[in-house]
Amino acid sequence: MSELQRLKGLLPPEMQSWVFVEAAASADPPLITIEEIGRDEVEIQLDLQKWDALAIDHRNLLFWHEVGRIQNDAVPRDGWEMAALAIGLGGAIGELWVQDGLLLLMALGLSGFAGYRLYLKNNSEKRLQDAIAADERAIDLACRFGYTLPNAYKSLGGALKELVEQTRKKKKRGFYEDRLEALRKSAGKARAEMAQQQGSRQSVSSENVYG
């Protein structure tokens, strides 16, 4: 079985008909990314040379991170915002010339919405929060596919540590470090909840025995 076929089997059944896994065709591609290829279709693209160098558990969790982005509707869309911004600004200038107030408001509204979308797309804090949410999804998917919760956290943490070590650009390395820190906090919270649940079960068991 090829790596692409193996990864396809790690997709939730409900996503297998519209999410595809392919080798990246561009020059110097990122390790893994997602791209909308149709109205209701998404492609996960991999740099297989870099990908195959990772441990299999690290690959699995990084793959599920991208699946989590899709589930959270965080797929990068085609760059329509710049076109809409240009159309809106052009329309606003045109309506100023002909002095049509309603069309001017519509053109300004289109420009404002496109500008807001561009801000969200390029906002580093929003990107980080989306990535952290996708990491949580990846943990859930790992457990769905048979990982224990501690092993899921350990595997994703190991993958992020490896990305930190391999990344030279300071900004991108910081992005992975922030994700790793958020994952540590999430793991600590999950550990505390598991300990509390175990304590509750032990308490119930004692009551059954000695009550």
C-alpha positions as CSV (number, residue, x, y, z in Angstrom):
1,M,0.0,0.0,0.0
2,S,1.4,3.4,-0.9
3,E,1.6,6.2,1.6
4,L,-1.2,8.2,-0.2
5,Q,-3.5,5.2,-0.1
6,R,-2.7,4.6,3.6
7,L,-3.5,8.2,4.4
8,K,-6.7,8.0,2.4
9,G,-7.7,5.2,4.8
10,L,-7.2,7.6,7.8
11,L,-9.9,9.9,6.6
12,P,-13.2,9.6,8.4
13,P,-15.6,7.6,6.2
14,E,-17.9,10.6,5.8
15,M,-15.1,12.6,4.1
16,Q,-13.6,10.0,1.8
17,S,-15.8,10.8,-1.2
18,W,-14.8,14.5,-1.4
19,V,-11.4,14.8,0.2
20,F,-8.4,13.6,-1.9
21,V,-4.8,13.0,-0.9
22,E,-2.1,13.7,-3.6
23,A,1.6,14.4,-3.9
24,A,2.3,18.1,-4.3
25,A,3.3,19.1,-7.8
26,S,4.7,22.6,-7.2
27,A,8.3,23.5,-6.8
28,D,9.5,23.6,-3.1
29,P,6.0,22.8,-1.7
30,P,5.2,22.9,2.0
31,L,5.3,19.7,4.0
32,I,1.5,19.4,3.9
33,T,-1.2,21.7,2.9
34,I,-4.9,21.8,1.8
35,E,-6.4,23.3,-1.2
36,E,-10.0,23.7,-2.4
37,I,-10.1,22.1,-5.9
38,G,-13.8,22.3,-6.6
39,R,-17.1,23.6,-5.2
40,D,-17.3,20.7,-2.7
41,E,-13.9,19.1,-3.0
42,V,-10.7,19.5,-1.1
43,E,-7.2,18.1,-1.7
44,I,-4.6,17.4,0.9
45,Q,-1.2,17.9,-0.8
46,L,2.1,16.4,0.5
47,D,5.8,16.8,-0.2
48,L,6.4,13.1,-0.1
49,Q,10.2,13.4,0.1
50,K,10.0,15.4,3.4
51,W,6.9,13.5,4.6
52,D,8.5,10.0,4.4
53,A,11.4,11.2,6.7
54,L,8.9,11.6,9.6
55,A,7.9,8.9,12.1
56,I,4.6,7.3,11.1
57,D,2.9,8.5,14.3
58,H,4.0,12.1,13.6
59,R,2.7,11.8,10.0
60,N,-0.7,10.5,11.2
61,L,-1.2,13.4,13.6
62,L,-0.1,16.1,11.2
63,F,-2.4,14.6,8.6
64,W,-5.3,14.6,11.1
65,H,-4.5,18.2,11.8
66,E,-5.2,19.1,8.2
67,V,-8.4,17.0,8.3
68,G,-9.3,18.9,11.4
69,R,-8.9,22.2,9.5
70,I,-11.3,20.9,6.8
71,Q,-13.8,19.9,9.5
72,N,-13.5,23.3,11.0
73,D,-14.1,24.9,7.6
74,A,-10.7,26.6,7.7
75,V,-9.8,25.7,4.1
76,P,-8.0,28.5,2.3
77,R,-10.3,29.8,-0.4
78,D,-9.4,31.1,-3.8
79,G,-8.1,34.7,-3.6
80,W,-11.5,36.3,-4.5
81,E,-11.0,38.9,-1.8
82,M,-8.5,41.0,-3.8
83,A,-10.7,40.9,-6.9
84,A,-13.7,41.9,-4.8
85,L,-11.7,44.7,-3.2
86,A,-10.6,46.0,-6.6
87,I,-14.1,45.8,-8.0
88,G,-15.6,47.5,-5.0
89,L,-13.1,50.3,-5.0
90,G,-13.4,50.7,-8.7
91,G,-17.2,50.8,-8.4
92,A,-17.0,53.4,-5.6
93,I,-14.9,55.7,-7.7
94,G,-17.3,55.2,-10.6
95,E,-20.4,55.9,-8.5
96,L,-18.7,59.1,-7.1
97,W,-18.4,60.2,-10.7
98,V,-22.1,59.6,-11.6
99,Q,-23.2,60.5,-8.0
100,D,-25.5,57.4,-7.4
101,G,-25.7,57.1,-3.6
102,L,-27.2,53.6,-3.4
103,L,-24.6,52.0,-5.8
104,L,-21.8,53.9,-4.0
105,L,-22.9,52.3,-0.6
106,M,-23.1,48.9,-2.3
107,A,-19.6,49.3,-3.7
108,L,-18.2,50.5,-0.4
109,G,-19.9,47.6,1.4
110,L,-18.3,45.1,-1.0
111,S,-14.9,46.7,-0.4
112,G,-15.3,46.7,3.3
113,F,-16.3,43.0,3.4
114,A,-13.4,42.0,1.1
115,G,-11.0,44.0,3.2
116,Y,-12.3,42.4,6.4
117,R,-11.8,38.9,4.9
118,L,-8.3,39.8,3.9
119,Y,-7.6,41.0,7.4
120,L,-8.8,37.7,8.8
121,K,-6.8,35.6,6.3
122,N,-3.6,37.5,7.2
123,N,-4.2,37.9,10.9
124,S,-1.5,35.9,12.8
125,E,-3.6,35.5,15.9
126,K,-6.6,34.1,13.9
127,R,-4.3,31.7,12.1
128,L,-2.9,30.5,15.4
129,Q,-6.4,30.0,17.0
130,D,-7.5,28.1,13.8
131,A,-4.4,25.8,14.1
132,I,-4.9,25.1,17.8
133,A,-8.6,24.2,17.1
134,A,-7.4,21.9,14.3
135,D,-4.9,20.3,16.8
136,E,-7.8,19.5,19.1
137,R,-9.6,17.9,16.2
138,A,-6.5,15.9,15.4
139,I,-6.4,14.5,19.0
140,D,-10.1,13.5,18.7
141,L,-9.5,11.8,15.3
142,A,-6.5,9.9,16.6
143,C,-8.6,8.5,19.5
144,R,-11.3,7.7,16.9
145,F,-8.8,5.6,15.0
146,G,-7.5,3.7,18.0
147,Y,-4.9,5.9,19.8
148,T,-5.2,6.3,23.5
149,L,-5.5,10.0,24.6
150,P,-2.0,10.1,26.1
151,N,-0.4,8.6,23.0
152,A,-2.4,11.0,20.7
153,Y,-1.0,14.0,22.7
154,K,2.5,12.5,22.7
155,S,2.5,11.9,19.0
156,L,1.3,15.3,18.0
157,G,3.7,17.0,20.5
158,G,6.5,15.0,19.0
159,A,5.5,16.1,15.5
160,L,5.4,19.7,16.5
161,K,8.8,19.5,18.2
162,E,10.2,18.0,15.0
163,L,8.8,20.9,13.0
164,V,10.3,23.4,15.4
165,E,13.7,21.8,15.0
166,Q,13.5,21.7,11.2
167,T,12.2,25.3,10.8
168,R,14.7,28.1,10.3
169,K,12.4,31.0,9.8
170,K,11.8,32.6,13.2
171,K,8.2,33.6,12.6
172,K,7.2,30.2,11.4
173,R,9.1,28.4,14.2
174,G,7.4,30.6,16.7
175,F,4.0,29.6,15.2
176,Y,4.9,25.9,15.9
177,E,6.2,26.7,19.4
178,D,2.9,28.5,20.2
179,R,0.9,25.5,19.0
180,L,3.1,23.2,21.1
181,E,2.6,25.4,24.2
182,A,-1.2,25.3,23.7
183,L,-1.0,21.5,23.2
184,R,0.9,21.1,26.5
185,K,-1.8,23.1,28.3
186,S,-4.6,21.0,26.7
187,A,-2.8,17.8,27.7
188,G,-2.5,19.0,31.3
189,K,-6.2,19.8,31.4
190,A,-7.0,16.4,29.9
191,R,-4.8,14.7,32.4
192,A,-6.5,16.5,35.3
193,E,-9.9,15.5,33.9
194,M,-8.9,11.9,33.6
195,A,-7.5,11.8,37.1
196,Q,-10.8,13.3,38.4
197,Q,-12.8,10.7,36.6
198,Q,-10.7,7.9,38.0
199,G,-11.1,9.3,41.5
200,S,-14.8,9.5,41.0
201,R,-14.9,5.8,39.9
202,Q,-12.8,4.8,42.8
203,S,-15.1,6.6,45.2
204,V,-18.2,4.9,43.7
205,S,-16.4,1.6,43.9
206,S,-15.6,2.1,47.6
207,E,-19.2,3.1,48.3
208,N,-20.4,-0.1,46.6
209,V,-18.0,-2.2,48.7
210,Y,-18.3,-0.6,52.0
211,G,-21.7,1.2,51.8
